[in-house]
Amino acid sequence: MLFNSIGFAIFFPVVTAIFFLLTQRSRVHWLLAASCFFYMVFIPAYILILVITILIDYFAGIFLERVQDRTKRKILLWVSILSTCMVLFIFKYFDFFTGTFVGLAGLLGWHLPRPVMSIILPIGLSFHTFQSLSYVVEVYRGNQKAEKNFVVYSTYVMFFPQLVAGPIERPQNLLHQFQEWHAFNYVNACSGLKRMAWGFFKKLVVADRLALYVNDVYSAPRNFNGLQLTLATFFFAYQIYCDFSGYSDIAIGAAEVLGFRLMENFKTPYYSLSVSEFWRRWHISLSTWFRDYLYVPLGGSRVSKRRHILNLLITFSVSGLWHGANWTYVLWGLVNGLYLVIGWLTKDWRNRLCDAVGLREHTAVRKAIMLSVTFILTCVAWILFRAKNMGDAAYIFTHLATGWDFQRIATEQFLLRQIPVAFAAILALEIGQLWNRAVSVPSIVGKLPVVARWALYASFVMMVVMFGVYNKMQFIYFQF
């Protein structure tokens, strides 16, 4: 079920109302039933895939807690991890890896048949797979007790607000909340609804509006000049941010209305002064997942210089592959890893250069340069993320600086209509974010008189209704 659908507008109030009328024991059953329905709206049969991963890791957690022998526990852990990942591999990566293998064999003169599995990738498979894996690893490490209640554990994996696109929650943060009593709290409900409204603004007014232009350009990049390709890339940076952070805002807000706390997933990443800072602010639940379950076990930074570089490149390449079964995603991850490696290796040199030209640390000019460079580097990497294939990506890279024909844009009515609205949407977003960084907007609004406050709420809702795009565009990260 899409958040941006009439169905969800009916589903969520009904689920919330019944939730607060039920007893504690009945609530978790109700949430599980509601979450199953929420997921089955997409493709009902795929609920069976979630059942398989839930069963694997539920029993793995119980056995890991019972078994004391270190070797046996490690074997159990790897059996659980490989079994869960095998489900992910079959549905997401089978065609990718077999196609790559057959392609490489063809280069060597071996003409092999290519097996193809014509199946649709289950919505959000990578997200709930990683959430399930984090539970098993935390039980193995002794940071989380195994959950004996199958309904509670199933609800932890399937909790509908964050089921298909995160945040990817750790069991220590979320699992115990399904066993706690959540009385209706008016303040929390209002805060959650406001967070949801901001998420719908990001998705409907900004992301889906920008998508009209981005999709048109990136679907056939060879039909557009360098200026249009540059604009589309710039717009995509905001589209994917507003699409994904908008989903996270709606998920966090919906959970808050029900009395649950989900982790923050974005912290204005485009205000970052370095690529490493960007990754501490972007998709935080996934970045920390890879840090804790891949980068640190590989040795992190507590190894030799060469091994540290290798660890970074491996982590970001795997992160790219997690996003999609396409070499463009792998290269996107690798490029971001190279950004971090180059930034780390040149940090001292860059500091000396800035000092030599009078750009002292913490000065506004130096921060502006760092912010701009970080944003440009991020946009360049986004080309690989958004391009349909390596050929399109190569074409866009080589034509960004060519054919800046302003007259062509002025004569195309579709582009002429969309570009001003797109810039207005981005401007409105930035004003809201900058205002909230300076002062707490919710607290200021909360101090207004009742009439003024509700008039402001009504005006905001009307703005979303008037300027939103209502063509049921799926959230970008649903495909992962």
C-alpha positions as CSV (number, residue, x, y, z in Angstrom):
1,M,0.0,0.0,0.0
2,L,1.4,3.4,-1.0
3,F,1.5,6.1,1.6
4,N,0.4,8.5,-1.1
5,S,-2.9,6.8,-1.9
6,I,-6.5,7.0,-0.9
7,G,-6.3,3.5,0.6
8,F,-3.7,4.6,3.1
9,A,-5.8,7.7,4.0
10,I,-8.5,5.2,5.1
11,F,-6.2,2.5,6.4
12,F,-4.2,4.5,8.8
13,P,-7.0,6.2,10.8
14,V,-8.9,2.9,11.1
15,V,-5.8,1.0,12.3
16,T,-4.9,3.8,14.8
17,A,-8.5,4.0,16.2
18,I,-8.8,0.3,16.7
19,F,-5.3,0.0,18.1
20,F,-6.0,2.4,21.0
21,L,-9.3,0.6,21.8
22,L,-7.7,-2.8,22.2
23,T,-6.0,-4.5,25.2
24,Q,-2.2,-4.8,25.2
25,R,-2.2,-8.4,24.2
26,S,-4.6,-7.8,21.3
27,R,-2.6,-4.8,20.1
28,V,0.4,-6.6,18.8
29,H,-1.8,-9.1,17.0
30,W,-3.7,-6.2,15.5
31,L,-0.5,-4.5,14.3
32,L,0.7,-7.8,12.8
33,A,-2.6,-8.3,10.9
34,A,-2.6,-4.7,9.7
35,S,1.0,-4.9,8.6
36,C,0.2,-8.1,6.7
37,F,-2.7,-6.5,4.9
38,F,-0.6,-3.4,4.2
39,Y,2.1,-5.5,2.5
40,M,-0.3,-7.9,0.7
41,V,-2.0,-4.9,-1.1
42,F,1.1,-4.9,-3.4
43,I,1.4,-8.6,-4.3
44,P,-0.4,-11.0,-1.8
45,A,1.8,-14.1,-2.6
46,Y,5.0,-12.3,-1.6
47,I,3.9,-12.3,2.1
48,L,5.2,-15.9,2.0
49,I,8.8,-14.6,1.4
50,L,8.6,-12.6,4.6
51,V,7.2,-15.6,6.4
52,I,10.3,-17.6,5.3
53,T,12.8,-15.0,6.5
54,I,10.9,-14.5,9.7
55,L,10.9,-18.2,10.5
56,I,14.6,-18.6,9.7
57,D,15.7,-15.8,12.0
58,Y,13.1,-16.4,14.7
59,F,14.4,-19.9,15.4
60,A,18.0,-18.9,14.8
61,G,17.7,-16.4,17.6
62,I,16.3,-18.9,20.0
63,F,18.9,-21.6,19.2
64,L,21.7,-19.0,19.4
65,E,20.6,-18.1,22.9
66,R,20.4,-21.8,24.0
67,V,23.7,-23.0,22.5
68,Q,26.8,-22.2,24.6
69,D,29.5,-23.7,22.4
70,R,31.3,-21.0,20.5
71,T,31.9,-23.0,17.4
72,K,28.3,-24.2,17.2
73,R,27.0,-20.7,17.8
74,K,29.1,-19.4,14.9
75,I,27.9,-22.1,12.6
76,L,24.3,-21.3,13.6
77,L,24.9,-17.6,12.9
78,W,26.3,-18.3,9.4
79,V,23.5,-20.8,8.6
80,S,21.0,-18.1,9.5
81,I,22.7,-15.3,7.6
82,L,23.3,-17.4,4.4
83,S,19.7,-18.8,4.5
84,T,18.3,-15.3,4.7
85,C,20.6,-13.9,2.1
86,M,19.8,-16.8,-0.2
87,V,16.2,-15.6,-0.3
88,L,17.5,-12.1,-1.2
89,F,19.9,-13.5,-3.8
90,I,17.2,-15.6,-5.6
91,F,14.7,-12.8,-6.0
92,K,17.1,-9.8,-6.4
93,Y,20.4,-10.9,-7.8
94,F,20.0,-14.3,-9.6
95,D,19.5,-12.7,-13.0
96,F,22.2,-10.1,-12.4
97,F,25.0,-12.6,-11.5
98,T,24.0,-15.2,-14.1
99,G,23.9,-12.5,-16.7
100,T,27.3,-11.3,-15.7
101,F,28.8,-14.8,-15.6
102,V,27.4,-15.6,-19.1
103,G,28.7,-12.3,-20.4
104,L,32.2,-13.0,-19.1
105,A,32.1,-16.5,-20.5
106,G,31.2,-15.0,-23.9
107,L,34.3,-12.8,-23.8
108,L,36.3,-16.0,-23.4
109,G,34.6,-17.7,-26.3
110,W,32.3,-19.9,-24.2
111,H,28.7,-19.5,-25.4
112,L,26.5,-20.5,-22.5
113,P,22.7,-20.4,-22.2
114,R,21.5,-17.7,-19.8
115,P,18.9,-18.9,-17.2
116,V,16.4,-16.2,-16.5
117,M,13.9,-16.0,-13.6
118,S,11.1,-13.7,-14.7
119,I,9.9,-12.7,-11.2
120,I,9.1,-9.3,-9.8
121,L,11.3,-8.1,-6.9
122,P,9.3,-8.2,-3.7
123,I,8.7,-4.7,-2.4
124,G,11.3,-3.6,0.3
125,L,13.0,-7.1,0.3
126,S,16.4,-5.6,1.1
127,F,15.0,-3.6,4.0
128,H,13.3,-6.3,6.0
129,T,16.1,-8.7,5.2
130,F,18.6,-6.4,6.8
131,Q,16.4,-5.7,9.8
132,S,16.0,-9.4,10.3
133,L,19.7,-10.0,10.0
134,S,20.5,-7.3,12.6
135,Y,18.4,-9.1,15.1
136,V,20.3,-12.4,14.6
137,V,23.7,-10.7,14.9
138,E,22.7,-8.8,18.0
139,V,21.5,-12.0,19.7
140,Y,24.7,-13.7,18.7
141,R,26.7,-10.8,20.2
142,G,24.7,-10.9,23.4
143,N,23.3,-7.4,23.0
144,Q,19.7,-8.6,22.5
145,K,17.8,-11.5,24.2
146,A,16.0,-13.8,21.8
147,E,12.3,-13.0,21.4
148,K,10.2,-16.0,22.3
149,N,6.9,-14.5,21.3
150,F,6.6,-15.3,17.6
151,V,3.9,-12.6,17.1
152,V,6.0,-9.9,18.7
153,Y,9.1,-10.9,16.6
154,S,7.0,-11.0,13.4
155,T,5.6,-7.6,14.1
156,Y,9.1,-6.3,14.7
157,V,10.0,-7.4,11.1
158,M,6.7,-6.4,9.5
159,F,5.8,-3.1,11.3
160,F,3.9,-1.4,8.5
161,P,5.2,2.2,8.8
162,Q,8.8,1.1,8.1
163,L,8.3,-2.3,6.5
164,V,9.1,-1.5,2.9
165,A,11.6,1.4,3.0
166,G,12.9,1.7,6.6
167,P,14.3,3.1,8.8
168,I,16.1,-0.2,9.3
169,E,15.6,-0.6,13.0
170,R,17.8,-2.4,15.5
171,P,16.1,-4.8,17.9
172,Q,17.3,-2.9,20.9
173,N,15.4,0.1,19.8
174,L,12.1,-1.3,18.5
175,L,11.5,-4.8,19.6
176,H,10.7,-4.0,23.3
177,Q,8.3,-1.3,22.3
178,F,5.8,-4.0,21.1
179,Q,5.6,-5.2,24.7
180,E,5.0,-1.8,26.2
181,W,1.7,-0.1,26.8
182,H,1.1,2.9,24.6
183,A,-1.7,5.2,25.9
184,F,-3.1,7.7,23.4
185,N,-1.1,10.9,23.7
186,Y,-2.5,14.0,22.1
187,V,0.9,15.8,21.9
188,N,2.5,12.8,20.3
189,A,-0.4,12.3,17.9
190,C,-0.2,16.0,16.8
191,S,3.6,15.8,16.5
192,G,3.3,12.6,14.4
193,L,0.7,14.1,12.1
194,K,2.7,17.2,11.5
195,R,5.7,15.0,10.7
196,M,3.6,13.1,8.3
197,A,2.3,16.3,6.6
198,W,5.9,17.5,6.1
199,G,6.7,14.1,4.6
200,F,3.7,14.3,2.2
201,F,4.9,17.8,1.2
202,K,8.4,16.5,0.3
203,K,6.9,13.6,-1.6
204,L,3.9,15.1,-3.4
205,V,5.0,18.7,-3.9
206,V,8.7,18.4,-4.4
207,A,9.8,14.8,-5.3
208,D,6.9,13.9,-7.6
209,R,7.0,17.4,-9.2
210,L,10.7,17.1,-10.0
211,A,10.1,13.5,-11.2
212,L,8.1,14.8,-14.1
213,Y,11.2,16.5,-15.5
214,V,13.8,14.0,-14.3
215,N,12.0,11.0,-15.8
216,D,11.5,12.7,-19.1
217,V,15.2,13.5,-19.4
218,Y,16.7,10.3,-18.0
219,S,14.4,8.0,-20.0
220,A,16.1,9.2,-23.2
221,P,19.2,11.4,-22.3
222,R,20.4,11.5,-25.9
223,N,17.4,13.7,-26.8
224,F,18.5,16.5,-24.5
225,N,21.4,19.0,-24.4
226,G,24.0,19.5,-21.6
227,L,22.0,22.2,-19.8
228,Q,18.9,19.9,-19.6
229,L,21.0,17.0,-18.5
230,T,22.6,19.2,-15.8
231,L,19.2,20.5,-14.6
232,A,17.8,16.9,-14.5
233,T,20.7,15.7,-12.4
234,F,20.3,18.7,-10.0
235,F,16.6,18.0,-9.8
236,F,17.2,14.3,-9.2
237,A,19.4,15.1,-6.2
238,Y,16.4,16.8,-4.6
239,Q,13.9,14.3,-5.9
240,I,15.6,11.3,-4.3
241,Y,16.2,13.2,-1.1
242,C,12.6,14.4,-0.8
243,D,11.2,11.0,-2.0
244,F,13.2,9.0,0.5
245,S,13.3,11.4,3.5
246,G,9.6,12.1,2.8
247,Y,8.9,8.4,3.2
248,S,11.0,8.3,6.4
249,D,9.1,11.4,7.8
250,I,5.7,9.7,7.1
251,A,6.9,6.4,8.7
252,I,8.4,8.1,11.8
253,G,5.3,10.3,12.1
254,A,2.8,7.4,11.7
255,A,4.7,5.4,14.3
256,E,4.7,8.3,16.7
257,V,0.9,8.7,16.4
258,L,0.7,5.0,17.6
259,G,3.2,5.7,20.4
260,F,6.3,4.1,18.8
261,R,9.7,5.7,18.4
262,L,11.7,5.1,15.2
263,M,15.2,6.4,14.6
264,E,16.0,9.4,12.5
265,N,17.1,8.5,9.0
266,F,18.1,11.9,7.5
267,K,19.6,15.1,8.9
268,T,19.7,17.6,6.1
269,P,22.5,15.8,4.2
270,Y,22.9,18.5,1.6
271,Y,24.3,20.8,4.2
272,S,27.3,18.6,4.7
273,L,30.8,20.0,4.4
274,S,32.3,16.7,3.2
275,V,31.3,13.4,1.7
276,S,32.0,11.5,4.9
277,E,29.7,13.9,6.7
278,F,27.1,13.4,4.0
279,W,27.0,9.7,4.7
280,R,26.6,10.4,8.4
281,R,23.4,12.4,7.5
282,W,22.0,10.3,4.6
283,H,20.0,7.1,5.1
284,I,21.5,6.8,8.6
285,S,19.9,3.5,9.4
286,L,21.6,1.8,6.4
287,S,24.9,3.7,6.8
288,T,25.2,2.6,10.4
289,W,24.1,-1.0,9.5
290,F,27.0,-1.3,7.0
291,R,29.3,0.3,9.5
292,D,28.5,-2.0,12.4
293,Y,27.9,-5.3,10.4
294,L,30.4,-5.0,7.6
295,Y,33.0,-2.2,7.9
296,V,33.9,-2.8,11.6
297,P,34.0,-6.6,11.3
298,L,36.4,-6.1,8.3
299,G,38.7,-4.2,10.7
300,G,37.4,-0.7,10.1
301,S,40.1,1.9,10.6
302,R,42.0,-0.1,13.2
303,V,44.2,-1.7,10.5
304,S,46.9,-0.7,8.1
305,K,46.4,2.2,5.7
306,R,46.0,-0.1,2.7
307,R,43.6,-2.4,4.5
308,H,41.6,0.6,5.7
309,I,41.2,1.9,2.1
310,L,40.2,-1.6,1.0
311,N,37.6,-1.8,3.8
312,L,36.0,1.4,2.7
313,L,35.9,0.4,-0.9
314,I,34.4,-3.0,-0.1
315,T,31.8,-1.5,2.2
316,F,30.6,1.1,-0.3
317,S,30.7,-1.3,-3.2
318,V,28.5,-3.7,-1.3
319,S,26.2,-0.8,-0.3
320,G,25.9,0.0,-4.0
321,L,25.0,-3.6,-4.8
322,W,22.4,-3.6,-2.0
323,H,20.6,-0.8,-3.8
324,G,20.2,-2.7,-7.0
325,A,21.2,-5.6,-9.3
326,N,23.0,-3.3,-11.8
327,W,26.6,-2.4,-12.4
328,T,25.6,1.3,-12.2
329,Y,24.7,0.9,-8.5
330,V,28.0,-1.0,-7.8
331,L,30.0,1.8,-9.5
332,W,27.9,4.4,-7.7
333,G,28.9,2.8,-4.4
334,L,32.5,2.5,-5.5
335,V,32.7,6.2,-6.5
336,N,31.4,7.2,-3.1
337,G,34.0,5.0,-1.5
338,L,36.7,6.6,-3.6
339,Y,35.4,10.1,-2.5
340,L,36.0,9.1,1.1
341,V,39.4,7.6,0.4
342,I,40.6,10.6,-1.5
343,G,39.2,12.9,1.1
344,W,41.0,11.1,3.8
345,L,44.3,10.9,2.0
346,T,44.3,14.6,1.0
347,K,42.8,16.1,4.2
348,D,46.1,17.5,5.6
349,W,47.1,18.8,2.1
350,R,43.8,20.6,1.6
351,N,43.9,22.2,5.1
352,R,47.4,23.6,4.3
353,L,46.3,24.9,1.0
354,C,43.2,26.6,2.5
355,D,45.4,28.2,5.2
356,A,47.9,29.3,2.6
357,V,45.3,31.2,0.6
358,G,43.6,32.7,3.7
359,L,40.6,30.4,4.0
360,R,40.8,29.7,7.7
361,E,38.8,26.9,9.3
362,H,35.2,27.7,10.2
363,T,35.0,30.8,8.0
364,A,31.8,31.3,6.0
365,V,33.6,31.3,2.7
366,R,35.5,28.1,3.3
367,K,32.3,26.4,4.5
368,A,30.4,27.6,1.4
369,I,33.1,26.2,-0.8
370,M,33.1,22.9,1.1
371,L,29.4,22.6,1.0
372,S,29.2,23.4,-2.8
373,V,32.0,20.9,-3.6
374,T,30.3,18.2,-1.6
375,F,27.0,18.8,-3.3
376,I,28.5,18.7,-6.8
377,L,30.4,15.5,-6.0
378,T,27.2,14.0,-4.7
379,C,25.3,15.0,-7.8
380,V,28.0,13.6,-10.1
381,A,27.6,10.2,-8.3
382,W,23.8,10.4,-8.5
383,I,24.1,10.2,-12.3
384,L,25.3,6.6,-11.9
385,F,22.4,5.9,-9.5
386,R,19.7,7.3,-11.8
387,A,21.0,6.2,-15.2
388,K,19.3,3.1,-16.7
389,N,22.6,1.6,-17.8
390,M,26.3,2.3,-18.2
391,G,25.8,3.6,-21.7
392,D,23.3,6.3,-20.6
393,A,25.6,7.2,-17.7
394,A,28.6,7.6,-20.0
395,Y,26.6,9.7,-22.4
396,I,25.4,12.0,-19.6
397,F,28.9,12.4,-18.1
398,T,30.4,13.3,-21.5
399,H,27.6,15.8,-22.5
400,L,27.0,17.7,-19.3
401,A,29.2,20.6,-20.4
402,T,28.1,20.6,-24.1
403,G,25.2,22.3,-25.9
404,W,23.9,24.7,-23.2
405,D,21.1,25.9,-25.4
406,F,18.8,28.1,-23.3
407,Q,16.7,28.9,-26.3
408,R,15.6,25.3,-26.6
409,I,14.3,25.2,-23.0
410,A,12.4,28.4,-23.6
411,T,10.6,26.9,-26.7
412,E,9.6,23.6,-25.1
413,Q,6.3,24.1,-23.2
414,F,6.5,21.1,-21.0
415,L,9.9,22.0,-19.7
416,L,9.0,25.7,-19.5
417,R,6.0,24.8,-17.2
418,Q,7.9,22.4,-15.0
419,I,11.2,24.2,-14.4
420,P,9.8,27.3,-12.5
421,V,7.5,25.1,-10.4
422,A,10.4,22.7,-9.6
423,F,12.6,25.6,-8.5
424,A,9.8,27.0,-6.4
425,A,9.3,23.6,-4.7
426,I,13.0,23.4,-3.9
427,L,13.1,27.0,-2.6
428,A,10.1,26.2,-0.3
429,L,11.8,23.1,1.0
430,E,15.1,25.0,1.7
431,I,13.3,27.8,3.5
432,G,11.5,25.3,5.7
433,Q,14.7,23.4,6.5
434,L,16.8,26.5,7.2
435,W,14.1,28.0,9.3
436,N,13.9,24.8,11.3
437,R,17.7,24.7,11.8
438,A,17.6,28.2,13.2
439,V,14.6,27.7,15.5
440,S,12.3,24.9,16.3
441,V,9.4,25.5,13.9
442,P,7.0,23.0,15.7
443,S,7.6,24.7,19.1
444,I,7.0,28.2,17.6
445,V,3.8,27.0,15.8
446,G,2.7,25.3,19.1
447,K,2.8,28.7,20.9
448,L,0.5,30.4,18.4
449,P,-3.2,31.0,19.4
450,V,-5.5,28.1,18.5
451,V,-7.2,29.9,15.6
452,A,-3.9,31.0,14.1
453,R,-2.3,27.6,14.6
454,W,-5.2,25.7,12.9
455,A,-5.3,28.3,10.1
456,L,-1.7,27.6,9.4
457,Y,-2.2,23.8,9.4
458,A,-5.2,24.3,7.0
459,S,-3.1,26.5,4.7
460,F,-0.2,24.0,4.6
461,V,-2.6,21.1,3.8
462,M,-4.2,23.2,1.1
463,M,-0.8,24.0,-0.4
464,V,0.0,20.3,-0.6
465,V,-3.4,19.6,-2.1
466,M,-3.0,22.3,-4.7
467,F,0.6,21.8,-5.8
468,G,1.0,18.1,-5.2
469,V,1.3,15.6,-8.0
470,Y,-1.3,12.8,-7.7
471,N,-0.3,10.1,-10.2
472,K,0.5,7.5,-7.5
473,M,4.3,7.5,-8.1
474,Q,5.9,4.7,-6.2
475,F,8.6,5.7,-3.7
476,I,12.0,5.3,-5.3
477,Y,13.4,3.1,-2.5
478,F,10.5,0.6,-2.8
479,Q,12.5,-1.1,-5.6
480,F,15.3,-1.9,-3.2
